[in-house]
Structure formats: structure tokens, C-alpha cells
């Protein structure tokens, strides 16, 4: 039975690093929303925060038929989508089950100061991921729904990684 690896966590927590490792180890197809955002929209110099939710939602909608097809034909997927809302996590688990697959949820976390340092490091890399300004980082933090006690998950703490 194929598996969908759902990667939950905040900016700079290490989600994509874990996603790439799972992609390699499981022979899975990885879907990373930040890579698509960067490719399509560039960086956050002007602060895209008001639109980032809409843009991310559009990308996830475009990705869904592809990852669902992968699962249907028996290929594991890694969904590096952040899963900040409980609603998205629930809907994705339902969709995964409808494809005849299982979902495995990972909670990737680290200290906030470490996360911001990682985002700043990515900002200084011209080939890095989506550029982020500090205000956007802070505003978006309030939009993350914590995992509920009824959501089985694997904790991955990357603070010292």
C-alpha cells in the first residue's frame, strides 16, 4: 500500500530537508510548495504575505491531481506543504485514503530563533528558496494550527540539526 508522507511545520523548521530525505529513502515523489512558489513568483522582497495563502492554495490545488495519481498507481509521495491548517490536514488524509493509500504525518519543529536564522541563510543564497522578510515570518507564525491530540504523528525536532 502506498504512503503519503505529510510534512507539517513552520518556516525554517527543516521540512524540506526531511522531505528530501524521505523522497530518497522511500523512492517517493516529492511535492514542495515553496519550490513552486519561488519558481512562479520569485522572492518576497515586497512582502507577498497578503497573497501567499491564496498563491499556496492555488499551487496545492494544481499539485493534488498529480500526487493523487501517484498514490493510485502505487507510488509513495512526500507532501511538503506545511499543513498549517487542521482543515487541510483532514482533507488531505481523506483524499489519501480515497486513493487507497495511508497517510503518515510528521511534525517538524525547532526553536523560533533557529528557524529565523535558517530563513535568513536562505535569503542570502541567490539560488535559495522563497525569500522571506521578517514581518512576513512573524505574521504567518500566527496562522499555524497546532496538531491535535487525535492526530497521530512523528515528531522531528531539528533544533540541533
BAZA-159562 format. One record per residue: z, y, x of N, C-alpha, C in turn; residue number from 1; residue in three letters; chain. Coordinates in Angstrom, 2 decimals, always signed. Layout:
BEGIN
((Z Y X) (Z Y X) (Z Y X) NUM 'ala' 'A')
...
REM end
This chain:
BEGIN
((+0.00 -1.18 +0.85) (+0.00 +0.00 +0.00) (+0.00 +1.24 +0.90) 1 'unk' 'A')
((-0.91 +2.18 +0.65) (-0.96 +3.38 +1.48) (+0.26 +4.28 +1.24) 2 'unk' 'A')
((+0.53 +5.12 +2.23) (+1.67 +6.03 +2.17) (+1.21 +7.47 +2.32) 3 'unk' 'A')
((+1.79 +8.34 +1.52) (+1.62 +9.79 +1.69) (+2.91 +10.31 +2.30) 4 'unk' 'A')
((+2.80 +10.85 +3.50) (+3.94 +11.42 +4.21) (+4.01 +12.90 +3.83) 5 'unk' 'A')
((+5.03 +13.30 +3.07) (+5.19 +14.67 +2.60) (+6.13 +15.41 +3.54) 6 'unk' 'A')
((+5.64 +16.49 +4.15) (+6.40 +17.22 +5.15) (+6.95 +18.51 +4.54) 7 'unk' 'A')
((+8.28 +18.55 +4.38) (+8.99 +19.70 +3.81) (+9.70 +20.45 +4.93) 8 'unk' 'A')
((+9.68 +21.76 +4.88) (+10.42 +22.55 +5.85) (+9.90 +23.97 +5.92) 9 'unk' 'A')
((+10.67 +24.82 +6.59) (+10.33 +26.22 +6.69) (+9.45 +26.50 +7.91) 10 'unk' 'A')
((+8.97 +27.70 +8.00) (+8.13 +28.15 +9.10) (+8.84 +27.94 +10.43) 11 'unk' 'A')
((+8.14 +27.37 +11.39) (+8.68 +27.19 +12.73) (+9.63 +26.02 +12.87) 12 'unk' 'A')
((+9.83 +25.25 +11.81) (+10.78 +24.14 +11.86) (+10.26 +22.96 +12.67) 13 'unk' 'A')
((+8.95 +22.85 +12.81) (+8.37 +21.72 +13.54) (+7.60 +20.77 +12.65) 14 'unk' 'A')
((+7.21 +21.23 +11.48) (+6.49 +20.39 +10.52) (+5.17 +19.87 +11.08) 15 'unk' 'A')
((+4.38 +20.74 +11.66) (+3.07 +20.33 +12.14) (+3.19 +19.40 +13.35) 16 'unk' 'A')
((+4.18 +19.62 +14.19) (+4.42 +18.71 +15.31) (+4.71 +17.31 +14.79) 17 'unk' 'A')
((+5.60 +17.22 +13.79) (+5.89 +15.91 +13.18) (+4.63 +15.35 +12.51) 18 'unk' 'A')
((+3.90 +16.19 +11.81) (+2.70 +15.74 +11.10) (+1.68 +15.15 +12.06) 19 'unk' 'A')
((+1.49 +15.79 +13.20) (+0.54 +15.28 +14.20) (+1.01 +13.93 +14.76) 20 'unk' 'A')
((+2.32 +13.79 +14.95) (+2.84 +12.51 +15.44) (+2.63 +11.41 +14.40) 21 'unk' 'A')
((+2.92 +11.70 +13.14) (+2.70 +10.72 +12.08) (+1.22 +10.37 +11.93) 22 'unk' 'A')
((+0.36 +11.37 +12.05) (-1.08 +11.16 +11.98) (-1.51 +10.15 +13.04) 23 'unk' 'A')
((-1.03 +10.35 +14.25) (-1.38 +9.46 +15.37) (-0.76 +8.07 +15.18) 24 'unk' 'A')
((+0.53 +8.02 +14.89) (+1.24 +6.75 +14.81) (+0.82 +5.90 +13.61) 25 'unk' 'A')
((+0.53 +6.54 +12.50) (+0.18 +5.81 +11.27) (-1.33 +5.66 +11.10) 26 'unk' 'A')
((-2.12 +6.30 +11.96) (-3.57 +6.27 +11.76) (-3.94 +6.94 +10.45) 27 'unk' 'A')
((-3.22 +8.03 +10.14) (-3.39 +8.71 +8.85) (-4.32 +9.91 +8.99) 28 'unk' 'A')
((-4.73 +10.44 +7.85) (-5.50 +11.67 +7.80) (-4.51 +12.79 +7.49) 29 'unk' 'A')
((-4.53 +13.84 +8.32) (-3.56 +14.94 +8.19) (-4.18 +16.14 +7.50) 30 'unk' 'A')
((-3.40 +16.73 +6.59) (-3.78 +17.95 +5.89) (-2.72 +19.00 +6.17) 31 'unk' 'A')
((-3.08 +20.03 +6.96) (-2.14 +21.08 +7.35) (-2.63 +22.40 +6.79) 32 'unk' 'A')
((-1.88 +22.94 +5.82) (-2.31 +24.14 +5.12) (-2.43 +25.34 +6.06) 33 'unk' 'A')
((-1.52 +25.48 +7.05) (-1.59 +26.63 +7.95) (-2.89 +26.66 +8.76) 34 'unk' 'A')
((-3.38 +25.50 +9.16) (-4.64 +25.45 +9.91) (-5.79 +25.95 +9.04) 35 'unk' 'A')
((-5.79 +25.56 +7.78) (-6.84 +26.01 +6.88) (-6.70 +27.51 +6.61) 36 'unk' 'A')
((-5.46 +27.99 +6.42) (-5.25 +29.43 +6.20) (-5.76 +30.24 +7.39) 37 'unk' 'A')
((-5.45 +29.79 +8.59) (-5.89 +30.50 +9.79) (-7.40 +30.52 +9.90) 38 'unk' 'A')
((-8.02 +29.38 +9.64) (-9.47 +29.29 +9.73) (-10.15 +30.22 +8.71) 39 'unk' 'A')
((-9.63 +30.25 +7.52) (-10.28 +31.01 +6.46) (-9.90 +32.49 +6.42) 40 'unk' 'A')
((-8.63 +32.82 +6.78) (-8.16 +34.18 +6.56) (-7.68 +34.91 +7.81) 41 'unk' 'A')
((-7.65 +34.25 +8.94) (-7.21 +34.91 +10.16) (-5.70 +35.01 +10.24) 42 'unk' 'A')
((-5.20 +36.12 +10.80) (-3.77 +36.24 +11.01) (-3.13 +37.18 +10.01) 43 'unk' 'A')
((-1.85 +37.44 +10.21) (-1.03 +38.19 +9.27) (-0.70 +39.59 +9.78) 44 'unk' 'A')
((-1.59 +40.18 +10.57) (-1.31 +41.49 +11.14) (-0.93 +42.52 +10.07) 45 'unk' 'A')
((-1.61 +42.48 +8.95) (-1.34 +43.47 +7.90) (-0.27 +42.98 +6.94) 46 'unk' 'A')
((+0.19 +41.75 +7.10) (+1.19 +41.19 +6.20) (+0.55 +40.67 +4.92) 47 'unk' 'A')
((+0.16 +39.40 +4.91) (-0.51 +38.82 +3.74) (+0.50 +38.26 +2.75) 48 'unk' 'A')
((+1.80 +38.49 +2.99) (+2.85 +37.87 +2.18) (+2.58 +37.95 +0.68) 49 'unk' 'A')
((+2.14 +39.09 +0.13) (+1.93 +39.11 -1.31) (+0.88 +38.10 -1.77) 50 'unk' 'A')
((-0.06 +37.75 -0.91) (-1.14 +36.86 -1.29) (-1.02 +35.45 -0.73) 51 'unk' 'A')
((-0.09 +35.22 +0.20) (-0.05 +33.93 +0.87) (+0.21 +32.78 -0.11) 52 'unk' 'A')
((+1.03 +33.02 -1.13) (+1.29 +31.97 -2.12) (+0.04 +31.60 -2.89) 53 'unk' 'A')
((-0.73 +32.59 -3.29) (-1.97 +32.35 -4.02) (-2.98 +31.64 -3.13) 54 'unk' 'A')
((-3.11 +32.11 -1.89) (-4.05 +31.51 -0.96) (-3.67 +30.06 -0.65) 55 'unk' 'A')
((-2.39 +29.82 -0.42) (-1.92 +28.45 -0.15) (-2.17 +27.55 -1.34) 56 'unk' 'A')
((-1.90 +28.04 -2.53) (-2.11 +27.24 -3.74) (-3.58 +26.88 -3.90) 57 'unk' 'A')
((-4.47 +27.80 -3.62) (-5.91 +27.50 -3.70) (-6.31 +26.43 -2.70) 58 'unk' 'A')
((-5.79 +26.55 -1.48) (-6.11 +25.56 -0.45) (-5.58 +24.19 -0.84) 59 'unk' 'A')
((-4.36 +24.13 -1.35) (-3.80 +22.84 -1.75) (-4.58 +22.22 -2.89) 60 'unk' 'A')
((-5.06 +23.05 -3.79) (-5.90 +22.56 -4.88) (-7.21 +21.99 -4.33) 61 'unk' 'A')
((-7.78 +22.64 -3.34) (-9.02 +22.14 -2.73) (-8.78 +20.86 -1.93) 62 'unk' 'A')
((-7.63 +20.74 -1.30) (-7.31 +19.55 -0.50) (-6.99 +18.33 -1.35) 63 'unk' 'A')
((-6.40 +18.53 -2.50) (-5.88 +17.41 -3.29) (-6.88 +16.31 -3.60) 64 'unk' 'A')
((-8.09 +16.60 -4.07) (-9.01 +15.50 -4.35) (-9.36 +14.69 -3.10) 65 'unk' 'A')
((-9.34 +15.34 -1.94) (-9.69 +14.64 -0.69) (-8.55 +13.71 -0.28) 66 'unk' 'A')
((-7.30 +14.22 -0.26) (-6.20 +13.34 +0.14) (-5.96 +12.25 -0.89) 67 'unk' 'A')
((-6.18 +12.58 -2.16) (-6.02 +11.56 -3.21) (-7.05 +10.45 -3.04) 68 'unk' 'A')
((-8.26 +10.81 -2.70) (-9.30 +9.80 -2.46) (-8.94 +8.92 -1.26) 69 'unk' 'A')
((-8.42 +9.54 -0.21) (-7.98 +8.76 +0.95) (-6.97 +7.70 +0.52) 70 'unk' 'A')
((-5.97 +8.10 -0.25) (-4.96 +7.15 -0.71) (-5.58 +6.05 -1.58) 71 'unk' 'A')
((-6.48 +6.44 -2.45) (-7.12 +5.49 -3.36) (-7.87 +4.40 -2.60) 72 'unk' 'A')
((-8.46 +4.76 -1.47) (-9.20 +3.76 -0.69) (-8.34 +3.11 +0.38) 73 'unk' 'A')
((-7.03 +3.39 +0.35) (-6.10 +2.69 +1.23) (-5.78 +3.35 +2.55) 74 'unk' 'A')
((-6.08 +4.64 +2.69) (-5.82 +5.35 +3.95) (-4.56 +6.21 +3.78) 75 'unk' 'A')
((-3.63 +6.10 +4.72) (-2.43 +6.94 +4.72) (-2.81 +8.40 +4.93) 76 'unk' 'A')
((-2.01 +9.29 +4.36) (-2.22 +10.72 +4.57) (-0.90 +11.37 +4.98) 77 'unk' 'A')
((-1.02 +12.47 +5.71) (+0.12 +13.30 +6.07) (-0.13 +14.65 +5.42) 78 'unk' 'A')
((+0.74 +15.01 +4.49) (+0.59 +16.27 +3.76) (+1.56 +17.30 +4.34) 79 'unk' 'A')
((+1.06 +18.06 +5.28) (+1.82 +19.10 +5.98) (+1.65 +20.39 +5.19) 80 'unk' 'A')
((+2.26 +20.42 +4.01) (+2.06 +21.52 +3.07) (+3.31 +22.35 +2.84) 81 'unk' 'A')
((+4.39 +22.01 +3.53) (+5.63 +22.76 +3.39) (+6.49 +22.30 +2.23) 82 'unk' 'A')
((+5.87 +22.09 +1.08) (+6.57 +21.63 -0.12) (+7.81 +22.46 -0.40) 83 'unk' 'A')
((+7.64 +23.78 -0.44) (+8.75 +24.69 -0.65) (+9.29 +24.66 -2.07) 84 'unk' 'A')
((+8.49 +24.26 -3.05) (+8.99 +24.24 -4.42) (+9.22 +22.81 -4.90) 85 'unk' 'A')
((+10.27 +22.66 -5.69) (+10.57 +21.35 -6.28) (+9.41 +20.92 -7.18) 86 'unk' 'A')
((+8.85 +21.87 -7.89) (+7.73 +21.56 -8.78) (+6.57 +20.93 -8.02) 87 'unk' 'A')
((+6.21 +21.50 -6.88) (+5.11 +20.95 -6.08) (+5.46 +19.56 -5.57) 88 'unk' 'A')
((+6.69 +19.37 -5.13) (+7.10 +18.04 -4.66) (+7.00 +17.01 -5.77) 89 'unk' 'A')
((+7.50 +17.36 -6.95) (+7.45 +16.43 -8.08) (+6.01 +16.10 -8.49) 90 'unk' 'A')
((+5.19 +17.13 -8.60) (+3.78 +16.92 -8.97) (+3.05 +16.07 -7.93) 91 'unk' 'A')
((+3.32 +16.31 -6.67) (+2.67 +15.55 -5.61) (+3.11 +14.10 -5.64) 92 'unk' 'A')
((+4.40 +13.86 -5.82) (+4.87 +12.46 -5.91) (+4.20 +11.74 -7.07) 93 'unk' 'A')
((+4.06 +12.43 -8.20) (+3.38 +11.82 -9.36) (+1.93 +11.51 -9.04) 94 'unk' 'A')
((+1.25 +12.43 -8.38) (-0.16 +12.24 -8.03) (-0.32 +11.09 -7.04) 95 'unk' 'A')
((+0.60 +11.01 -6.08) (+0.58 +9.92 -5.09) (+0.73 +8.58 -5.81) 96 'unk' 'A')
((+1.69 +8.48 -6.72) (+1.90 +7.25 -7.46) (+0.67 +6.89 -8.30) 97 'unk' 'A')
((+0.03 +7.89 -8.89) (-1.18 +7.65 -9.69) (-2.32 +7.09 -8.83) 98 'unk' 'A')
((-2.27 +7.34 -7.53) (-3.27 +6.82 -6.60) (-2.92 +5.41 -6.12) 99 'unk' 'A')
((-1.80 +4.88 -6.59) (-1.37 +3.55 -6.17) (-0.72 +3.54 -4.80) 100 'unk' 'A')
((-0.13 +4.66 -4.41) (+0.47 +4.79 -3.09) (+1.95 +5.12 -3.22) 101 'unk' 'A')
((+2.63 +5.14 -2.10) (+4.03 +5.54 -2.07) (+4.16 +6.86 -1.32) 102 'unk' 'A')
((+5.18 +7.62 -1.70) (+5.46 +8.89 -1.04) (+6.70 +8.75 -0.18) 103 'unk' 'A')
((+6.64 +9.32 +1.02) (+7.80 +9.36 +1.90) (+8.00 +10.83 +2.28) 104 'unk' 'A')
((+9.17 +11.37 +1.95) (+9.46 +12.79 +2.14) (+10.29 +12.99 +3.40) 105 'unk' 'A')
((+9.88 +13.96 +4.22) (+10.59 +14.32 +5.44) (+11.10 +15.75 +5.29) 106 'unk' 'A')
((+12.36 +15.97 +5.63) (+12.95 +17.31 +5.62) (+13.07 +17.76 +7.07) 107 'unk' 'A')
((+12.14 +18.60 +7.50) (+12.11 +19.07 +8.88) (+12.85 +20.39 +8.93) 108 'unk' 'A')
((+13.85 +20.46 +9.82) (+14.68 +21.66 +9.87) (+15.09 +22.00 +11.29) 109 'unk' 'A')
((+15.46 +23.26 +11.45) (+16.04 +23.74 +12.71) (+16.76 +25.04 +12.42) 110 'unk' 'A')
((+17.50 +25.54 +13.39) (+18.19 +26.81 +13.24) (+17.17 +27.93 +13.04) 111 'unk' 'A')
((+17.53 +28.94 +12.21) (+16.62 +30.05 +11.91) (+16.16 +30.79 +13.16) 112 'unk' 'A')
((+17.08 +31.03 +14.11) (+16.68 +31.77 +15.31) (+15.67 +30.97 +16.14) 113 'unk' 'A')
((+15.82 +29.65 +16.15) (+14.86 +28.79 +16.86) (+13.51 +28.85 +16.15) 114 'unk' 'A')
((+13.53 +28.79 +14.83) (+12.28 +28.84 +14.06) (+11.53 +30.15 +14.35) 115 'unk' 'A')
((+12.24 +31.29 +14.33) (+11.58 +32.56 +14.59) (+11.04 +32.62 +16.01) 116 'unk' 'A')
((+11.76 +32.08 +16.99) (+11.27 +32.05 +18.37) (+9.96 +31.26 +18.45) 117 'unk' 'A')
((+9.88 +30.16 +17.72) (+8.66 +29.35 +17.71) (+7.51 +30.12 +17.06) 118 'unk' 'A')
((+7.80 +30.83 +15.98) (+6.76 +31.63 +15.33) (+6.28 +32.72 +16.27) 119 'unk' 'A')
((+7.20 +33.39 +16.96) (+6.81 +34.42 +17.93) (+5.94 +33.84 +19.05) 120 'unk' 'A')
((+6.29 +32.64 +19.52) (+5.49 +31.99 +20.56) (+4.09 +31.71 +20.06) 121 'unk' 'A')
((+3.97 +31.26 +18.81) (+2.64 +31.01 +18.24) (+1.89 +32.32 +18.09) 122 'unk' 'A')
((+2.60 +33.39 +17.74) (+1.95 +34.69 +17.59) (+1.31 +35.16 +18.89) 123 'unk' 'A')
((+1.90 +34.81 +20.02) (+1.37 +35.26 +21.31) (+0.22 +34.40 +21.82) 124 'unk' 'A')
((-0.03 +33.29 +21.14) (-1.12 +32.39 +21.54) (-2.36 +32.75 +20.72) 125 'unk' 'A')
((-3.43 +33.25 +21.37) (-4.62 +33.65 +20.62) (-5.26 +32.50 +19.85) 126 'unk' 'A')
((-5.02 +31.28 +20.29) (-5.58 +30.12 +19.58) (-4.53 +29.47 +18.70) 127 'unk' 'A')
((-3.42 +30.15 +18.48) (-2.31 +29.59 +17.71) (-2.62 +29.51 +16.23) 128 'unk' 'A')
((-1.57 +29.22 +15.46) (-1.73 +29.10 +14.02) (-1.63 +30.48 +13.37) 129 'unk' 'A')
((-1.46 +30.49 +12.08) (-1.39 +31.73 +11.31) (-0.37 +32.68 +11.92) 130 'unk' 'A')
((-0.83 +33.88 +12.25) (+0.05 +34.90 +12.82) (+0.99 +35.39 +11.73) 131 'unk' 'A')
((+2.25 +35.61 +12.09) (+3.26 +35.97 +11.11) (+4.07 +37.14 +11.62) 132 'unk' 'A')
((+4.26 +38.15 +10.76) (+5.14 +39.26 +11.10) (+6.54 +38.93 +10.63) 133 'unk' 'A')
((+7.55 +39.55 +11.24) (+8.95 +39.21 +10.95) (+9.31 +39.43 +9.47) 134 'unk' 'A')
((+8.82 +40.49 +8.89) (+9.15 +40.75 +7.49) (+8.64 +39.63 +6.59) 135 'unk' 'A')
((+7.43 +39.16 +6.84) (+6.89 +38.06 +6.04) (+7.75 +36.82 +6.23) 136 'unk' 'A')
((+8.17 +36.54 +7.46) (+9.04 +35.40 +7.76) (+10.32 +35.47 +6.91) 137 'unk' 'A')
((+10.94 +36.63 +6.86) (+12.20 +36.80 +6.12) (+11.98 +36.71 +4.60) 138 'unk' 'A')
((+10.93 +37.35 +4.11) (+10.66 +37.35 +2.67) (+10.38 +35.94 +2.17) 139 'unk' 'A')
((+9.59 +35.20 +2.93) (+9.22 +33.86 +2.50) (+10.40 +32.88 +2.52) 140 'unk' 'A')
((+11.36 +33.11 +3.39) (+12.52 +32.22 +3.51) (+13.24 +32.06 +2.16) 141 'unk' 'A')
((+13.31 +33.13 +1.40) (+13.99 +33.10 +0.11) (+13.23 +32.28 -0.94) 142 'unk' 'A')
((+12.01 +31.93 -0.66) (+11.19 +31.20 -1.63) (+11.23 +29.68 -1.47) 143 'unk' 'A')
((+12.03 +29.18 -0.54) (+12.08 +27.75 -0.27) (+13.18 +27.10 -1.13) 144 'unk' 'A')
((+12.77 +26.16 -1.99) (+13.73 +25.39 -2.77) (+14.28 +24.26 -1.90) 145 'unk' 'A')
((+15.61 +24.16 -1.79) (+16.16 +23.05 -1.01) (+15.89 +21.73 -1.73) 146 'unk' 'A')
((+15.92 +20.66 -0.97) (+15.73 +19.34 -1.57) (+16.93 +19.02 -2.45) 147 'unk' 'A')
((+16.64 +18.36 -3.58) (+17.71 +17.97 -4.48) (+18.34 +16.66 -4.04) 148 'unk' 'A')
((+19.55 +16.39 -4.52) (+20.23 +15.14 -4.16) (+19.49 +13.90 -4.68) 149 'unk' 'A')
((+18.61 +14.09 -5.64) (+17.84 +12.98 -6.21) (+16.48 +12.81 -5.53) 150 'unk' 'A')
((+16.26 +13.49 -4.42) (+15.00 +13.39 -3.68) (+15.25 +12.64 -2.37) 151 'unk' 'A')
((+15.00 +11.33 -2.34) (+15.19 +10.59 -1.09) (+14.30 +11.16 +0.01) 152 'unk' 'A')
((+14.89 +11.31 +1.20) (+14.14 +11.91 +2.30) (+14.73 +11.51 +3.64) 153 'unk' 'A')
((+13.94 +11.73 +4.66) (+14.35 +11.51 +6.04) (+14.55 +12.90 +6.66) 154 'unk' 'A')
((+15.72 +13.14 +7.24) (+16.00 +14.41 +7.90) (+15.50 +14.35 +9.34) 155 'unk' 'A')
((+14.75 +15.37 +9.73) (+14.26 +15.51 +11.10) (+14.72 +16.88 +11.59) 156 'unk' 'A')
((+15.76 +16.90 +12.42) (+16.27 +18.16 +12.96) (+15.63 +18.39 +14.32) 157 'unk' 'A')
((+14.91 +19.50 +14.44) (+14.16 +19.80 +15.65) (+14.77 +20.94 +16.45) 158 'unk' 'A')
((+15.99 +21.34 +16.14) (+16.61 +22.47 +16.81) (+16.56 +22.34 +18.32) 159 'unk' 'A')
((+16.85 +21.17 +18.83) (+16.89 +20.96 +20.28) (+15.64 +20.28 +20.83) 160 'unk' 'A')
((+14.60 +20.23 +20.04) (+13.37 +19.56 +20.48) (+12.54 +20.45 +21.37) 161 'unk' 'A')
REM end
